[in-house]
């Protein structure tokens, strides 16, 4: 274990033997950090936060701070982070609330770029990419292999499916189905399939064609959802 002399690590924090804690970091009492993870300088990890293996957290990130929620009364809610994530400068990840299940979670193999904000009770899957200054309000769910563009804001309780691409500088106020591409400024809307993303993840031409047919049936024919499902 490598802990810089200027770092403050609570004696009851649980750190694996090869965790690296850089200059001026602060690690709180209830924090757990797994094997091979590294905190660069000036990182703050507090609260009931569990960070898995081989995560890299860059300067001035703040993980496990209290939720920005008026009903929060100091309950021992949590942040859980999987393995092999990159968390860049000034990222903030807040703990959950009792009202929202008590946990904010990030899966594995994701990258949160500089200034990203993840609010209370969000549930992020694996292989997530959030570009610079993207912000999530509370209670948001994002599926695996999804990308959120820079400066995009997502409103509370929105669900974003697997393999979704959301453009930059968008406002997302409604759910986005799996495999879709959404963009459009003040109120983003669906443009179609995330074709490039699906190709990059090895989806075959035939499979993409089937997904496109289903997408068109659901969103471009004018049928109600129940009718479109029957026709499919």
C-alpha positions in Angstrom: 0.0 0.0 0.0 1.3 3.4 -1.0 -0.1 6.4 1.0 1.4 9.8 0.5 2.4 11.5 3.8 0.0 14.4 3.1 -3.0 12.1 2.6 -5.5 11.7 5.4 -6.8 8.1 5.6 -9.1 7.2 8.5 -7.6 4.3 10.5 -10.9 2.3 10.2 -11.0 2.6 6.4 -10.5 -0.7 4.6 -7.9 -0.5 1.8 -6.3 -3.4 0.0 -2.6 -3.9 0.3 -1.7 -2.5 -3.1 -4.0 0.6 -3.2 -2.3 3.8 -4.0 -3.4 7.1 -2.3 -1.9 10.2 -3.7 -1.1 13.6 -2.1 -3.8 15.5 -0.2 -6.4 12.8 -0.6 -9.0 12.3 2.1 -10.5 8.8 2.8 -13.2 8.4 5.3 -14.0 5.9 8.1 -16.5 3.7 6.3 -14.7 3.6 2.9 -13.6 0.3 1.3 -11.2 0.3 -1.7 -10.2 -2.8 -3.6 -7.1 -4.2 -5.0 -5.1 -2.2 -7.6 -7.1 1.0 -7.3 -5.4 4.4 -7.4 -6.4 7.8 -6.1 -4.5 10.6 -7.7 -4.0 13.8 -5.7 -6.7 15.7 -3.9 -9.4 13.0 -4.2 -12.1 12.9 -1.5 -13.8 9.6 -0.7 -16.3 9.7 2.1 -19.4 8.1 3.6 -20.3 4.4 3.1 -18.5 4.0 -0.2 -17.2 0.8 -1.7 -14.8 1.0 -4.6 -13.8 -2.2 -6.4 -10.6 -3.3 -8.0 -8.3 -1.4 -10.5 -10.2 1.8 -10.5 -8.4 5.1 -11.3 -9.7 8.3 -9.7 -8.2 11.5 -10.9 -7.6 14.8 -9.0 -10.4 16.7 -7.2 -13.0 13.9 -7.7 -15.5 13.6 -4.8 -17.1 10.3 -4.2 -19.6 9.4 -1.6 -20.7 12.8 -0.5 -24.1 13.3 1.0 -27.0 13.4 -1.5 -28.2 16.8 -2.6 -31.7 16.1 -1.3 -33.7 18.1 1.3 -35.0 14.9 3.0 -31.6 13.5 3.7 -31.0 13.2 7.5 -27.6 11.7 7.6 -28.6 8.0 7.1 -25.8 5.6 6.2 -26.6 5.3 2.5 -24.0 4.1 0.0 -22.1 4.5 -3.2 -20.9 1.2 -4.8 -18.4 1.2 -7.7 -17.3 -1.9 -9.6 -14.0 -2.7 -11.3 -11.7 -1.1 -13.9 -13.4 2.3 -14.1 -11.7 5.6 -14.9 -13.1 8.6 -13.0 -11.6 11.9 -14.2 -11.1 15.3 -12.7 -13.9 17.0 -10.6 -16.4 14.1 -11.0 -19.0 14.0 -8.2 -20.9 10.9 -7.2 -23.4 11.3 -4.4 -24.7 8.7 -2.0 -28.2 7.3 -2.3 -31.3 8.3 -0.2 -33.5 6.2 2.0 -36.4 7.2 -0.3 -34.6 5.9 -3.4 -33.3 2.6 -2.1 -30.1 3.9 -0.4 -27.5 3.2 -3.1 -25.9 5.0 -6.0 -24.0 2.5 -8.1 -21.6 2.4 -11.1 -20.8 -0.9 -12.7 -17.4 -1.9 -14.2 -15.2 -0.7 -17.1 -16.8 2.7 -17.4 -15.3 6.2 -17.9 -16.7 9.3 -16.3 -15.0 12.3 -17.9 -14.1 15.5 -16.2 -16.9 17.4 -14.3 -19.5 14.6 -14.6 -22.1 14.6 -11.9 -24.0 11.5 -10.7 -26.7 12.3 -8.3 -28.3 10.2 -5.5 -29.8 6.8 -6.3 -28.6 6.6 -9.9 -27.9 3.1 -11.2 -25.3 2.9 -14.0 -24.4 -0.3 -15.7 -21.2 -1.6 -17.2 -19.1 0.0 -20.0 -20.7 3.4 -19.5 -19.2 6.4 -21.1 -20.2 9.9 -19.8 -18.5 12.8 -21.6 -17.3 16.0 -20.0 -19.8 17.8 -17.7 -22.7 15.5 -18.4 -25.1 15.6 -15.4 -27.5 13.1 -14.0 -30.3 14.1 -11.6 -31.5 11.6 -9.0 -33.0 8.1 -9.6 -31.7 7.6 -13.1 -31.0 4.2 -14.6 -28.5 3.7 -17.5 -28.0 0.4 -19.2 -24.8 -1.3 -20.3 -22.6 0.1 -23.2 -24.4 3.4 -23.3 -22.8 6.8 -24.1 -24.0 10.2 -22.7 -22.6 13.2 -24.6 -20.9 16.2 -23.0 -22.9 18.9 -21.3 -26.0 16.8 -21.5 -28.5 16.9 -18.6 -30.8 14.0 -17.7 -33.9 14.7 -15.6 -34.9 12.6 -12.5 -36.3 9.1 -12.9 -35.3 8.8 -16.6 -34.4 5.3 -17.8 -31.9 4.9 -20.6 -31.5 1.4 -22.1 -28.5 -0.7 -23.2 -26.4 0.4 -26.2 -27.9 3.9 -26.3 -26.1 6.9 -27.7 -27.1 10.4 -26.5 -25.7 13.4 -28.2 -24.0 16.4 -26.5 -25.7 19.5 -25.1 -29.1 17.7 -24.8 -31.9 17.8 -22.2 -33.3 14.3 -21.6 -36.7 14.3 -20.0 -38.1 11.0 -21.2 -37.0 7.4 -21.2 -34.8 6.2 -24.1 -35.3 2.6 -25.4 -32.3 0.3 -25.9 -30.2 0.5 -29.1 -31.5 4.0 -29.8 -29.7 7.3 -30.8 -31.1 10.5 -29.3 -30.1 14.1 -29.7 -31.6 17.5 -30.2 -30.7 20.3 -27.8 -33.4 21.7 -25.5 -35.6 18.6 -25.8 -33.8 15.6 -27.3 -35.8 13.2 -29.5 -35.1 9.8 -31.1 -33.4 9.8 -34.4 -33.2 6.1 -34.9 -30.9 3.3 -34.0 -27.4 3.7 -32.6 -26.1 2.0 -35.7 -22.5 2.9 -35.4 -22.4 1.8 -31.7 -24.1 -1.5 -32.6 -21.5 -2.1 -35.3 -18.7 -1.4 -33.0 -20.0 -3.9 -30.5 -20.2 -6.7 -33.1 -23.9 -6.7 -34.0 -24.4 -8.4 -37.3 -26.0 -6.7 -40.3 -29.0 -9.0 -40.0 -29.5 -8.3 -36.3 -29.2 -4.5 -36.9 -31.8 -4.8 -39.7 -34.2 -6.6 -37.3 -33.7 -4.0 -34.6 -34.3 -1.2 -37.2 -37.6 -2.9 -38.3 -38.7 -3.1 -34.7 -37.8 0.5 -34.0 -39.7 1.8 -37.1 -42.7 -0.3 -36.1 -42.7 1.1 -32.6 -41.9 4.7 -33.2 -42.6 5.6 -36.9 -45.8 3.9 -38.0 -48.2 5.8 -35.7 -49.3 2.6 -34.0 -49.9 2.6 -30.3 -47.3 0.6 -28.4 -49.6 -2.4 -27.7 -50.7 -2.5 -31.4 -47.0 -2.4 -32.6 -46.1 -5.2 -30.3 -48.9 -7.4 -31.7 -47.8 -6.6 -35.2 -44.2 -7.5 -34.4 
